[in-house]
Amino acid sequence: MKNKPFEMCMLYDFYGEILTAKQKELFDLYYNDDLSLAEISEHMGITRQGVRDGILRAERTLRDTEEKLGLVAKYGQTQSDLERLADIVWELRGINNVRYHDPKIAELCEQAFQIAKQLSE
């Protein structure tokens, strides 16, 4: 992923529960509340270096877990596949409307489109 904050937030959404309570708090203050290392340091009563080290450990844990499990990558691929499926169903519906005018095909296309839409939410 090209956008580090987005990447980290996605990893946190999938794997955040494996972090320690302190790592979660540091991560949340840094990525979600957009506080600087100095602001977090003051808030938590630890050194700026301690904040940085805690955040880096959390990031490494999240990345290592993704490397082993690949759930974020699989989620991204699934979302892409669902979008492609919706496009295919839309195209089939168009072909049916022009050539066949079959109400059963139209209904099946609508059902498939709705399922793909629900799965992508």
C-alpha positions, 0 to 999 in steps of 0.5 A: 500500500502506498499510503502508510496511515491508511495501511496502518489503519487497515492493519489495525482494524484486522489485527489491533486486538493482538497489540498490548493495551499500551500499544493500542493507546499509542497507535490510536493517539498517533494515527487516529487522533493525529497527535505528534510524538511530543504531544503523546509523550506529554499525555502519557508521561513517557519520553518521546523516544518511548512513544516512537519505539512503542508505535514502531513495535505496534507497526512491526507486529501488525505488518508481521501478522499480515505477512503471516495471515494475509487477511488484509490482502485477501479482503482487498482482492475480494472487494476487487472481485466483487466490483468486477462481478457487479460489472459483469452482472450489469453487462449481462443485464444489458445484453438481456435487455437488448437481445433476449428480453427474458424476465427470468434472466433479468431477475437472476441478474438483479439477485446476483447484483444485489448479493454482490452489492451486499457482500461489498458493504 
